[in-house]
Amino acid sequence: MGSVELSLKTVVRVFRRECHRVLDSERTIIHGADSMLMVLQLSAAEVCKQERGDFGVALSDVLVAWKCLLLDKLHLSHDGSPASENYDLIRKEYDSFLKRTNTVDLIDVCNAYKQLRRDEDPEDPLTAMQLFEFLHGNAEASEEAELMISQCPTTPSNRARHCRPQVRRVVRRVFCSYLGLLVNSKNDLALAHALDVPSRSLGHRAFTDLKRAARNNTTSLFLAATSFMRAVQLGGKGYAPSETDPLRKHIKGLSQFVHFTDQLEEILGEVSDPSIAACRIVSSIRAALLKGLSNEDPVYSAAEDTVEALKERISQIHTTLKEVSCGTGISPARPKAYAINHATAYGGRESVKLIMALLDEEALAPPCRNKAELLTEEQAIFNGTEGGGLLSLYKSPEAPTGISPQPLRNRIQSQQGHVKSKVKERMIRSQFACTYQEDLLPLNRVLEFPSSSQLPTCVHPAPKLPSPVPEEEPDTRVAIAEVDPGAVRAVSSALGQRSSNACPRKGSAGPRDRPAQLQSVAKTSKRKLASRECEEHGREENQPPQKRPPAKSCNPGPAKKSSKASSKKLITGQGKLTSFFRL
């Protein structure tokens, strides 16, 4: 460990000893260099959303804002370095995020050291320029880290560590995130890393719904998840969440997450020995991460190495804390009488102090050299799905605009073409299959989209008017029936005499056949007349009844009876029989 890291360790130790004098809660988490950069990225993206409406920021803008933030908080001159756009808003959002999540960064710890140190503590163990070089990234420190890795023995686990440093870093961050949630439940950054690891089907949509619920209730993400599940499990009819609550779609995943954190808290409160409790918690996290993984998976080897390193460090820290407590006779951070109301609990308090000391050492780790890799790391290492990093997780999904990606006409034509291209399958015909045409399918279920020209334009069409009866030639059937038979014979004889001089044509009727011909014509005309009257009467019956004008009271007497008789309605078929017997 370098001199800068030793000085930072001294600063953090004094801060933990006296933090109850300046902080409302003793469970405040310290952000290291990498965590500070992640928080700054989220703050810059939030400012871009407020100014431009898009939650996102370029990597170059984040790095410029990162340098401005370090110089500004350490009170160093910029020396002509370019200023970041909207830096004041980014700095305000950054401080608001730290305050909301009950966290501080290393620069705040160093600034508070001057107020909290005692006479026996060193005056200024670390200068501002040294801290700037450490946080911004020093080439010498990174070269020393690479040299230390190259000098390690080539064991299988070390080989996996050397080949996949990104996997090892992500796995260690997940372990520290679960431990951080046990200490400080307001740490939203830790919950973002641990919510869907291992995979619980709590992806982008679930995190967005949880974030909106926390914002509406002005609570942390962890409290929003736990309060929702408590209301579902214990709430009565009047206290259960509504059926339209967006979190109801993620009950299964949230239930698994809350149940797992409850198990870790039970270990924390029930086991009296801090070292044993912390080791059991680390083992439980390992069992959850490695469930269903094979020995050849890089996550498996990285988790095994992380668990071994954390258990070893836990035992060392526990030994150090016992020596300090035995030397002074009191706790390094004695709680006040009212401090229990500020997230300081007596159950498992020694285990909490041990975990906090472990997390403080993680915050003193040197920053990652590859900033782009750090800011774009994804959780695909565990769940196998591709996606962005922390920025894409915090970004709300795009709302549907309602605009169709393709015009309706094109989609209908493509669907019709797809249906026509299908092979005609054998279909079940009914017992009247012989009446179907061969070119048409009897039970065709293919949807056909009619055009606008085929659709009726009027919802209530007007009733059809009766078709007018065409005028015909004067009917001679009645005249023929009323003619005297003697006159008929006279006319026929006259015609016979008139046409006797002419030679009859072949196939034509002679004079003797004319009376029979006239009788057949008369019978045919009678049948036509009867059928026509029946059709007219049936058409009149099908028409709706028309309103008749009221009878005039000025014509009393027999005329009134005749009008009643003429207006009598006929029953069905009566008109046909009447016309038949009339003939």
CORKA-V479171 format. One record per residue. RES is the residue in three letters. OMEGA is omega in whole degrees, 0 to 359 (none if undefined). Layout:
BEGIN
RES OMEGA
RES OMEGA
END
This chain:
BEGIN
MET 183
GLY 180
SER 179
VAL 180
GLU 177
LEU 178
SER 178
LEU 178
LYS 177
THR 179
VAL 182
VAL 180
ARG 177
VAL 179
PHE 179
ARG 180
ARG 186
GLU 185
CYS 179
HIS 179
ARG 184
VAL 183
LEU 177
ASP 181
SER 178
GLU 181
ARG 178
THR 181
ILE 178
ILE 177
HIS 174
GLY 184
ALA 182
ASP 179
SER 177
MET 179
LEU 177
MET 178
VAL 178
LEU 178
GLN 178
LEU 179
SER 178
ALA 178
ALA 178
GLU 177
VAL 177
CYS 178
LYS 179
GLN 183
GLU 187
ARG 181
GLY 181
ASP 180
PHE 181
GLY 180
VAL 179
ALA 181
LEU 179
SER 178
ASP 178
VAL 181
LEU 177
VAL 178
ALA 179
TRP 179
LYS 179
CYS 180
LEU 180
LEU 181
LEU 183
ASP 182
LYS 178
LEU 178
HIS 177
LEU 180
SER 182
HIS 178
ASP 177
GLY 178
SER 184
PRO 179
ALA 180
SER 178
GLU 181
ASN 183
TYR 181
ASP 179
LEU 179
ILE 179
ARG 178
LYS 178
GLU 178
TYR 179
ASP 179
SER 178
PHE 179
LEU 181
LYS 181
ARG 182
THR 178
ASN 180
THR 175
VAL 177
ASP 183
LEU 180
ILE 177
ASP 178
VAL 179
CYS 177
ASN 178
ALA 181
TYR 181
LYS 179
GLN 187
LEU 185
ARG 177
ARG 182
ASP 181
GLU 179
ASP 178
PRO 186
GLU 180
ASP 182
PRO 186
LEU 178
THR 181
ALA 181
MET 178
GLN 178
LEU 178
PHE 180
GLU 179
PHE 182
LEU 182
HIS 179
GLY 181
ASN 181
ALA 182
GLU 180
ALA 179
SER 177
GLU 178
GLU 179
ALA 178
GLU 179
LEU 179
MET 179
ILE 182
SER 181
GLN 180
CYS 178
PRO 185
THR 173
THR 179
PRO 180
SER 179
ASN 178
ARG 177
ALA 178
ARG 182
HIS 183
CYS 184
ARG 179
PRO 180
GLN 179
VAL 180
ARG 180
ARG 181
VAL 180
VAL 179
ARG 179
ARG 178
VAL 177
PHE 181
CYS 178
SER 177
TYR 177
LEU 179
GLY 177
LEU 177
LEU 180
VAL 185
ASN 182
SER 179
LYS 183
ASN 181
ASP 180
LEU 178
ALA 178
LEU 178
ALA 179
HIS 188
ALA 187
LEU 184
ASP 178
VAL 358
PRO 188
SER 177
ARG 183
SER 177
LEU 184
GLY 185
HIS 182
ARG 180
ALA 180
PHE 178
THR 178
ASP 178
LEU 179
LYS 178
ARG 177
ALA 178
ALA 180
ARG 179
ASN 181
ASN 181
THR 178
THR 177
SER 180
LEU 181
PHE 179
LEU 177
ALA 179
ALA 183
THR 180
SER 178
PHE 180
MET 177
ARG 178
ALA 178
VAL 185
GLN 187
LEU 184
GLY 178
GLY 183
LYS 183
GLY 184
TYR 180
ALA 178
PRO 181
SER 180
GLU 181
THR 180
ASP 181
PRO 181
LEU 179
ARG 178
LYS 184
HIS 183
ILE 184
LYS 180
GLY 179
LEU 178
SER 178
GLN 180
PHE 182
VAL 179
HIS 180
PHE 178
THR 175
ASP 177
GLN 179
LEU 178
GLU 176
GLU 177
ILE 182
LEU 184
GLY 185
GLU 183
VAL 184
SER 181
ASP 182
PRO 182
SER 180
ILE 180
ALA 180
ALA 179
CYS 177
ARG 178
ILE 179
VAL 178
SER 178
SER 177
ILE 178
ARG 180
ALA 179
ALA 182
LEU 186
LEU 181
LYS 179
GLY 180
LEU 179
SER 181
ASN 182
GLU 180
ASP 179
PRO 178
VAL 181
TYR 181
SER 179
ALA 178
ALA 178
GLU 179
ASP 180
THR 179
VAL 179
GLU 180
ALA 181
LEU 179
LYS 178
GLU 181
ARG 179
ILE 179
SER 178
GLN 180
ILE 179
HIS 177
THR 179
THR 181
LEU 178
LYS 178
GLU 180
VAL 181
SER 178
CYS 182
GLY 183
THR 181
GLY 178
ILE 179
SER 178
PRO 180
ALA 182
ARG 181
PRO 176
LYS 183
ALA 182
TYR 187
ALA 180
ILE 176
ASN 180
HIS 174
ALA 175
THR 183
ALA 180
TYR 179
GLY 181
GLY 184
ARG 179
GLU 177
SER 177
VAL 178
LYS 178
LEU 180
ILE 179
MET 177
ALA 177
LEU 179
LEU 177
ASP 177
GLU 176
GLU 178
ALA 180
LEU 179
ALA 179
PRO 183
PRO 179
CYS 181
ARG 183
ASN 182
LYS 180
ALA 178
GLU 180
LEU 185
LEU 180
THR 178
GLU 185
GLU 180
GLN 179
ALA 179
ILE 184
PHE 185
ASN 175
GLY 179
THR 180
GLU 180
GLY 181
GLY 181
GLY 183
LEU 181
LEU 179
SER 178
LEU 179
TYR 182
LYS 181
SER 178
PRO 182
GLU 179
ALA 179
PRO 181
THR 181
GLY 180
ILE 181
SER 179
PRO 181
GLN 180
PRO 182
LEU 181
ARG 180
ASN 179
ARG 179
ILE 179
GLN 179
SER 178
GLN 177
GLN 178
GLY 179
HIS 180
VAL 181
LYS 182
SER 181
LYS 178
VAL 180
LYS 180
GLU 177
ARG 183
MET 182
ILE 178
ARG 179
SER 181
GLN 178
PHE 181
ALA 181
CYS 180
THR 182
TYR 172
GLN 185
GLU 184
ASP 180
LEU 177
LEU 185
PRO 183
LEU 184
ASN 180
ARG 180
VAL 180
LEU 176
GLU 183
PHE 180
PRO 178
SER 182
SER 180
SER 181
GLN 182
LEU 178
PRO 181
THR 182
CYS 182
VAL 181
HIS 181
PRO 180
ALA 179
PRO 181
LYS 177
LEU 178
PRO 181
SER 181
PRO 179
VAL 181
PRO 180
GLU 181
GLU 179
GLU 180
PRO 183
ASP 182
THR 183
ARG 181
VAL 179
ALA 179
ILE 180
ALA 183
GLU 183
VAL 179
ASP 179
PRO 178
GLY 179
ALA 179
VAL 180
ARG 179
ALA 180
VAL 180
SER 177
SER 178
ALA 178
LEU 178
GLY 178
GLN 183
ARG 183
SER 181
SER 180
ASN 182
ALA 180
CYS 181
PRO 179
ARG 180
LYS 180
GLY 180
SER 181
ALA 179
GLY 180
PRO 182
ARG 184
ASP 185
ARG 178
PRO 178
ALA 179
GLN 179
LEU 178
GLN 178
SER 177
VAL 180
ALA 179
LYS 180
THR 180
SER 178
LYS 181
ARG 179
LYS 181
LEU 180
ALA 179
SER 180
ARG 179
GLU 178
CYS 178
GLU 180
GLU 180
HIS 177
GLY 177
ARG 178
GLU 179
GLU 180
ASN 181
GLN 177
PRO 182
PRO 180
GLN 179
LYS 180
ARG 178
PRO 179
PRO 181
ALA 180
LYS 181
SER 183
CYS 180
ASN 178
PRO 174
GLY 184
PRO 180
ALA 180
LYS 179
LYS 179
SER 178
SER 177
LYS 180
ALA 180
SER 182
SER 180
LYS 181
LYS 180
LEU 176
ILE 183
THR 179
GLY 182
GLN 180
GLY 180
LYS 179
LEU 180
THR 180
SER 180
PHE 180
PHE 178
ARG 179
LEU none
END
